[in-house]
Amino acid sequence: MHDIDQRAHIERVLSVTRSAEAKADRIQRSWQRCIEDYDLDPTRPTPAHIIEGPRLREHRDQIEDFLQVARTGMEQLYKRVCDLGYVLLLTDAQGVAVDFIGNDRWQGELRRSGLYLGADWSEARAGTCAVGTCIADRSAITCHQIDHFDASHIDLTCNSAPLLDPTGDFMGVLDVSALTSPSPRESQHLALQLTMMYAKMIEDANFLHFFREASVLRLSAAWPMVDLSGELMLAFDADGVVVGANSGARRTLQTGRDGEPDGELVGTPLDAIFREGMAEVWRIARAGIANARAALTTHQLGVFYADVIAPRVIASHRPAADSVETAVSAPALDRLAGDDPQMQRLIRQAKRLVNKSVDILLHGETGTGKEVVAKALHESSERRDQAFVAINCAAIPESLIESELFGYAPGTFTGGRSKGMKGLIAQADGGTLFLDEIGDMPMHLQTRLLRVLAEKEVTPLGSDKAQAIRLTVVAASHRDLRKLIADGLFREDLYYRLCGAILYLPPLRQRRDKVFLIDRLASEEAAEMGCTMSIDPQAMAVLCAHPWPGNVRQLRNVLRFALAVSDGGQIRLDDLPGELMEPAAPVHDTAPAMATPQAPARTVAADRASWRDQEGQWLLEALQRHKWCVTAAADELGLCRATVYRRMKRHGIVPPNLQ
Ligand SMILES: Nc1ncnc2c1ncn2[C@@H]1O[C@H](COP(=O)(O)OP(=O)(O)OP(=O)(O)O)[C@@H](O)[C@H]1O
């Protein structure tokens, strides 16, 4: 135990953070952040913040597959540390504990201290702590007793190591913590080493699971280690092109002579990395791990022992084992994607939900296919012969939404609307009501909608007669509804009512089935035009490399354009619109979890800013080209009008007639 009480700790934090001296270490810099960036007050210790129920499920759902892989590693680690009083937490990139292993005997105390499932250990919420500070700095750390910012945590000792996903993005934290521990911080040295070691094992297991349909080249500077740990791993496809690299490979092979990142490994042919070329890699693959002479030399003359793990699963569209029992056969859903892991997971989840009486929330950027998924869910369900009614809450003028949704009785209005009208909710009776852009629904209508969903009846305007309805709601939003709730713009109770399940649609730039999708959309468009189609390899390469800010909608528009100008449906490079030929702007996902960890934060922020500038520039040019006709610019960019208006606002673009 430490020999400092809470009051003395608070004074110490205040004195360090008030002093003008440069902060000596990570812990003190974090204390400073707590005060300056998060407005935390050390004199007000706050109890652990634990989230439960649907909110916790929402965090878990996003990394469902990873949780399964990580669990095995956590169970092994727990066996090694449980007798020492440690518990384990696995958090997501936001710092929420999405898995936990600990001794039930101390359940009450663990929960109170926040060493528990659902605890939010982000720095902004909990102050300096191992998980939060590991997330902020993207590196392993021990936060021992009085290192914590919040005085209520000064009995805890916590060790955290970051976890990266198979594409190198930060995805969460492995944490080994205890309620009490000896006071010297050296007592935690081994615990931290163990945490880092298991974090790497979990990361690598997840890498192998993720790339189970690819060959994986494992490399090590020491021969006996190759098949034990494979410090460096490169997943590659049948053409010998790298499709994934673990953090060891990125650290070692992506680094140039000056130690700075040197280009992207993914997309690089193995020939360009190893002097021996692909022929030797295939020879190693055939020889198996018994061949003690297998070694590869990089062009920078690094020598690595190597073996190759063959693909463990053959790519196909057979249903995943876990879905066989409960999933329905659903061709409409199967048609949505090729071999993209994120989309395949969405389809698996969707199949399990199809005939369950749960409302579904779809999240995804504009144009990612939320309405397409909603329709496929409807077509796959027993309700397929009933109505599918779609409403875009952002597109209907606010004054009309209420009457459109709920309908109105005869005589409620005068003139052309005097006869009364069945509302869209009533029209969807027995079928599916798709509420697009639900985040744009005005507050007072959210209250009415909530009542309809709770009471399962709708009362038209001007009527006192309620009509019973059977409704399945699929809602969609590209906005962060949790943020809207925090800003007081969206009802939290409606959110929980709607999110019986949440499905996340990946943006097109992240999808790995672009060739499938391009082929499919081009075939559909060609069929509409009554021609056949083909795409030459150069055009296909450009289409695959484009960042697609307008997602699938923009891709469809580009293909429609290319087919229209092509020679008899044979799409060549020349047929693609000009903006696709310009050098691609760097695209970074805006969620903080997606920031590339090895890049310094300043570079990521700068790239993001330059991407924003580029986006604003494209928008401005498109609007000028179309003489400020928003519909025409939206069409060209493959965005809906509401999105163009939103982005104009974001970039401060004002039409000349309004300036
Ligand atoms: N998986 C897919 N397969 C085929 N076409 C798709 C797919 N996903 C999207 N599309 C096409 O992309 C366009 C946009 O799809 P959709 O309207 O469903 O996107 P959205 O996410 O609902 O957009 P918004 O946020 O603007 O409402 C449509 O033309 C649709 O046909």
The ligand as a Gaussian input file, in Angstrom:
#p B3LYP/6-31G(d) Opt

LIG

0 1
 N      -24.538000      -3.450000     -51.423000
 C      -24.983000      -2.767000     -52.461000
 N      -25.210000      -3.387000     -53.629000
 C      -25.651000      -2.686000     -54.703000
 N      -25.901000      -1.371000     -54.704000
 C      -25.712000      -0.712000     -53.581000
 C      -25.249000      -1.368000     -52.395000
 N      -25.131000      -0.461000     -51.429000
 C      -25.521000       0.710000     -51.962000
 N      -25.874000       0.557000     -53.264000
 C      -26.306000       1.620000     -54.184000
 O      -25.791000       2.857000     -53.675000
 C      -26.774000       3.872000     -53.731000
 C      -27.007000       4.419000     -52.354000
 O      -27.601000       3.419000     -51.517000
 P      -28.559000       3.801000     -50.310000
 O      -29.545000       4.857000     -50.723000
 O      -29.105000       2.545000     -49.763000
 O      -27.488000       4.450000     -49.322000
 P      -27.783000       5.173000     -47.935000
 O      -26.689000       4.788000     -47.016000
 O      -29.182000       4.878000     -47.490000
 O      -27.618000       6.695000     -48.339000
 P      -28.103000       8.008000     -47.535000
 O      -27.294000       8.049000     -46.260000
 O      -27.724000       9.123000     -48.451000
 O      -29.560000       7.868000     -47.304000
 C      -27.992000       3.244000     -54.381000
 O      -27.943000       3.524000     -55.746000
 C      -27.807000       1.756000     -54.178000
 O      -28.385000       1.060000     -55.235000

